[in-house]
């Protein structure tokens, strides 16, 4: 075999290897998707909340929604954990679309938001450098010894130049790689029967040639083929050349590209939501009607052994009970389903009915060291933002856990009662969890009352059934629990005595 035939054989072998490895990689991805269907998402997430939130905030500069889930509500309800439980998407397009969907009652694109071109150098220079090794191989095939020096010299220079240049252009190249891969996937999806097929065909039509122009970006799956292809890219400056051709095409059709991102995100979100409905024990599609919130067998999606409860929320409601009895979990379960019902049309219940509205919470309050706010100041600021939204007279669902607990008993009860009384004047609903059973009496003409109970026995200690009961809580078991936990008998007896005296005379007295 001659030198010329040997070189041709190597080139053909590399091409065949790349094709085989690419096919194997695609089959592996299909099998992974198939085997993971109907299961809790379990895969490395490269999209951290910081980047997802940045994409959402960028999108807010270009559009608005009817309602948004603010940061306090999002973190009060551990919504990022809820997001991760739903997020069975396989791309940043899908992850960002799902995140945006959960944080607002709509979603949108997340790339090319500024619409600006980003040139990375002179394409003529890149083409010249990329051709040097090929010219060298051509001269070698013609029997010119100079060809081998030109080929080797070109490959070495291109490798060094590429690696140095890539350090400063990594963001642009990675973004372009993702874009090309996404449009390639869109071309395939446009051939499949889906509810969005017609729109996909329309938006991909002017962009369908981009994968050909950006062929050097197509393999980015972490496969063996990608590693080999990366070496080919380096030797012939292919990413830099492809980048310019793709960017030129994209500048003419940026509107279609943005719309395509929305459609692809919508498809991935739909698949993720369907998967979520498949593996969750109980879900339903909500019904939207005028009035309050009703539900059958609602539960918290993040609990492995959640207890189901009903909801009949037609007026402001107080929920009372001791710590760990289930108050906060119940309130959060309603809030989460109010969000999911309006964002992904899925409620974590057997049945769920509501009127559309904003969802706001004031729960996991903390001191704000940066602002210099105490716990109580942070708390009243949190509730004030809720009151401001209610004052707009738009429908709001307000969830408050341990209202105004950061101040003394008298002012806490007086202020809490005034807040809830004020809320009753607006077309919104409040669900307030509290230890202050005095509120159930003060607000009995303005609120419904429900409660959770616990059982305290000397043998078993404290236990809960986590089942919702009608009416206000009538039990106080804190002192009984002191006895179960073997507090000194004198402490227990003194506490019981003082408690009974206060109940009889509604006044505290100094110790003898």
N, C-alpha and C positions, 0 to 999 in steps of 0.2 A: 504494500500500500504506500503510495506516494505521500509527500508532505501535504500537498493540496487536498487530497482525499481525506487525510486524517483530520485536518482542520474542519472541513465540511461535516464530517461524521460527529465531531465534538459539538458543533453548533446544533445539529439535528437532535443529538442525544439530550442536550440541555433543554431544548424546546419541548421534547416529549416528556421529560421529567417534570417540567413545570406544569404541563397540562394534566398529567396523572396526579400530581400532588394537589392541584387545585380541585380536581374532581373529588378526590378523597376528602379534602377539607369541607367541601360543600355537603357531601353525604354525612359527614360527622356532625355538622351543624344541624342538619335536618333531623337526625336521630336524637340529638340532645333536646331539641324543641319538642319532639314527639314524646320522649320519655318524661319530660318535666311537666307535661300538660296535666292540669287538674291537681297540682301539688302546690304547697307553699313555696313561694320563690326562694330559691337557694342557689345563689351564684355571686361571685365577687362583684361588688358594685363600684365601678370606677367613677360614677357620678356622685360626688359628695354633695351634701345639702348646700354648702357654700356656693358651688358652681351652679346648682339648680336654681337657687334663689337669685343669683346674679342674672341668670338668663330671664327669670321672671321680672325682675326689677327693670332690666333693659327693655323688655317688652312693654312695660307700663308707660314708657316714654312715648310710645307710638299708638297706644290704644287704651281704652278704659273698659271696665266691666260694670255690670249692674251691682255687683257686690264682691268684696274681697275678704278673705280671712286674714285679719291682722296678726302681727307677730305674737302678741300676748295670748290670743285665742289659740293660735297654732301650737304654741309651746305648752299652754295649759292642758291641752287635750292630747299631747304626745302624737300630734298628727304626722310627724315624720316617720314614726314607727308604723302608723297606719298606712302611710304611703309605701313603705318598704314591704308591707304585707300584700299590697296590691301590685307592686311593680315587678311584673314578670316580663317586662319589655327587654329587648336585646340590643337597644341602641340608645345613644344620647338623645336622638330625636324623640323617641318614645318616652324616655325618662323625663325629659324637660316638658314635654306636652302633658304628661300625667301630673307632674308637680304643679304646673300652671293651672291645670283643670281643677285640682284640689284646693288651690289657693284663691281661685276666682271662679265665677260662674260662667267661664268660657276659657278657651286656651288659644295659643297662637304660635307663630314661628319663633325660632330662637337663633337663627344664623343670618348673616348678611344684614343685620339690623341697621347699620349705618349707611349701607348702600354705596360705600366708597371703594374704589379700586386700590389695590395694594401691590404696586409693581415691586419686583424683587431683583431687578437688574436688567441688562440688555440681552434680549433673547438671541440676537445675532452672535454674541460672544459665546453663549451657551451652545448654540448649534455648531459653531466652529470647533469648540473644545470636544464636543461629543463625537464629531466626525473624525477627529485625529486618529483614534485607535482603528476605526474602520478603514481609513485610507492606508494606514500602516499594514493591516491585514491584506488589503487589496494589492499593495505593492509586493508583499511577500508571496502571494499567490502567483504574481507575474514574474517571480524569480528575483526580485530586487532585495538584496540583503538589508538595504536601508529601511525596508518596511518593518522589520522586527524591532529596530531601535525606535522608530516612530510609534509603533503600537505600544511597546512597553513604556516608553517615555510618556505617551499620552495617557495611558492607564494610571500610571503613578501620579502624574500631575493632577488628573481629574479627581482621583481619590482624595488627595490632600486638599485640593480646592473645595471639593464637595463637603468634606467634613468640617472645614473651617467655616464655609459659608452657611452650612446647615445650622450651626450654633446660633447664628443671629436670625435665622429665618424659620426656626422650628415651628413656631406657632402658625405662621402662614402655610407652611407645607402640610402640617397635620390637619389644619382646617380644610385645605384643598383636598387632601386625601379622603377625609370624611365626606366631603361634598360629592366627590366623584363616586365613591362607593354607594352613597345614598341614592344618587340619581340612577346608578346601575340597578340597584334594587327596585327603584320605582319603575324602571322600564319593564322589569319582570312582573311586578305587581299589576301593572296596567293591562297585562294579558290575562289576568285571572278575573273570575267573576266575583265581584264584591260590590257592596252598595255604593262605593266611590269609584268604580271602574271608569265611568264616563268622564268624571272630572280628572282622574289621573291621566287618562289618555290625552285630554285637552292640555294639561299643564306640562306633560312630558314631551309633547310633540316638538316644541322648539329646542328642547334640551337633550333629546335622545342621543345626539352624537357626542355629547360631552364625555361619556366613558371611553369612547374611541380616542378623542383628543387627549384625554387624561389617563391613558392606559397604564402609565407608570404608577398611578395611585390606586389601582383597583384592588390589589391584593394586600389587605391590612387585617388579616384574621388571626395572626399569630401562628400560622401554619409553617411547615417546612418549606413550602413553596415561596412563602413571603421572604424567608431568609435568603434563598437563592436569588430571588428577583431583586432584592435590595442591592446585592453585589452588582447585578447588571445595571441597575439605576445609577449606582456610583460611577461605574466605568464610563458610561455614556451620557452623563448629565441629564438623564431623562426627566426627573421631576421638575427641574428648573425650566426645561423646554416645554413640557406639558402644561406647567402652571400658567405660562403666558398664553398659550392657545386657549385653555379653558377660561381664563379670566376675560379674555377678549369676547368670547362667546357669551359669558355670563353677564357682562356689562349691558348687553343688548336685551337680555331676558331676565333681569333681576326680579321683576314682579311675578313671573311664572315660577321662578325658583322659590320665592318666599311662600307662595300659595302651595307649592308642592310639599314644602316642609310641613305646612299645616295639615295637609291631607295624610301624609305618612304618619305624623304624630297621632292623628285621629284614629287611624287604623290600628296602630300599636296600643293605644289606650283602650280601644274597644276589645282587643284580644286580651289585654291584661285584666280588664273588668270582668270579662266572661270567665277567665280562669279563676278570678277571685270568687265569683258566684258559685263556681263549680266546687271548690275545696272548702269553702266556709260552711259550717253546719246548717245555718239558716240565713237566708237573705230574701229580699223581695224587691220588686219594683214599686216605688212609692206612688201614691195617688195625690194629686194636688187639687185641693178644694179650699174654699173660704172657711175660716174658722181657726181652731187651735190645732194641736198635735195629738193624734191618737195612734196607738201602736199595740200590737199583740206580740207578746214574747220577745221584747227587745232585750238586747244584751250587749256587753262591752266586747269589741272585736279583738282586743289584745289579751284577754284572759283565756287560759286554756280550759278551765272548768267554770265558765260563767253561768250565773243563775239568771233565768229569764224573768221578766216582770212586765206588767201592762203599763200603758201610758194613757191618761185621759186629761190632757192639759188644755183647759179651756179658759182659765183665768190664772192670775198670778198665784204661785203655789209655794208654800213653805214645806221643806222636808226636814224633819227633826230625828234625833237618835244619837246614840253615843259614837265615839270614835270607832272606826273599823266595822261599823254595823252595815255599811253599804251605801250611805248617803252620796258620797262623792262619786263612787263608781256609777251609780244609777243616773245622777245628773250628767256625768260625762257621756254615758252611753246615749242619752237623748241628744246631746249636743253633737256628737259625732255623726249620728244618723241624720240629723238635720243638715249637716254639711254634705255627707255622701249622697243624700237623696237629691240635693240640688246641684251637685257637681258631676256625679257619675251615675245618677238615676238608680242608686242601689241603697237600700236601708238594711241595717243589721237587725232584722226582726221578721216575724212571720207576716205581719201586715203593718203598713206605715202610711199615715195620711197627714198632710200638713199644707199650710198656705205658704207660698214663697216669702222669704224674708232674710234679713241679715242675721248672722250668728255671731254673738260676742260673749266672751267669758271674762270673769275676774276670779281667778282661783289660786294659782301657784305664785303668790306675791312674794317678792324678795326685796331686801334693802338694795337701793341703787347707790353703790359706792361712788360711781363716776359722777352722778348728779348730786351726791350728798344728801339723798333722801333717806329718811328713816323708813321702817316698815310701814308705819301708818300713813305717811305721806305718799309712799308708792301705792298703797292700797287705795287711798281716796283719789289719786290721779287715775288709777285703773278704772274705778267705778265712774269717774267723771267722763271719761271718753265714752263709756257705755251710755250715760245719760245724754250726752251730746248727740249721739246717733239716734236715740229714741226721740229726742226733741225735734228731729226732722220730720216726724210723723209718718215715716216709712215703717213698715212692719219689721220688728226686731224680735229675736229670741235671745233673751239675756239669761246667762247662767252664772250665779255667784255662789262661791263656796265659803262658808264661815264669814259672813258679811261683817266688815268693820271690826274684826277681832283684835286689831292692833291698838285698841284704846280701852279705857275703863268701862266697867259694866253699865253704869247709868247712861253715859253718853253714847256707848255702843248701841244699846237698846233703843234709845230715843232717836238717834240718827238713822239706824237701820229701819225703824218703823216709818220714819219720814220719807226715806228713799223709796221704800216699797209702796207707800201710799201715793207718792208722786207718780210712780210708774203706772199706777192704775188709771191715770188720766189720759193715757196715750194708747194707740192701737198696737201695742206690743205685748209680749208675754215675758214674765220673769219667773225663773225657777231658782229659789234661794235655799241653800242648805245652811242650817244654823243649830247651835247648841242652846240658844236662848229661847227656852220654851215660853218665856213671857211674850214673845212676838206673836205666838199663836193666839193669844188672848187679845192683844192690842189690835191685831190685824184680822180678826175673825170675820169682819164684814167686808174685807177686801181680798182675802186670800182663801184658797183651798188649803187643806192640811193633809199631809201624808207622813208616814214615819217608818223607821226600821227599828227592830227590837233586838235585844241580846238576852241571853239567859245566863245567870250567874249561880253556880252551885258549888258547894264545898268540895265535892268529889271531882267535878269536871272543870271547875274554874269558869271562864267565860266562853260562850259559844254563840254563833250567829247562824240564822237560816237565810239571811240576805233576801227575804221576801218582803215586798212592799205591803204596808198596812194603811188603811184609811184612818184619817183623823190625826191629831197631834200626838206626840209621844207623851205617855203618862208615867213612864218609869224613869227612875234615876238610880243607876246601879254603881256609880263610881265608888261610893263608900263601901258597898257590899264587896266590890272587887278588892278594896284595900284589905278587907278581912280574909278573902280567899288567898291573897298573896302574903298572909301572915305578918301584916303590919302589927306593931305593938297594940295590944288590946285597948290601952288607954287612949290612943289616937283615934281608933275606930269609934269608941264610945263617945268621946268628946265631939267628933264630927257628926255623929248621929243626933246628939243632943242639940247642937247648934242648928243643924238643918231643920229639925222638928220645930224648934223655937221660932226660926224665921218664917216657916210655913204658917204658923199660928198667928204671929204678930206682925209679919212683914217688916221687920226691923232687926238690925244687928245690934248686939250689946257687947261691951268690953268684957273680957274674961275677969273672973273674980281674982 
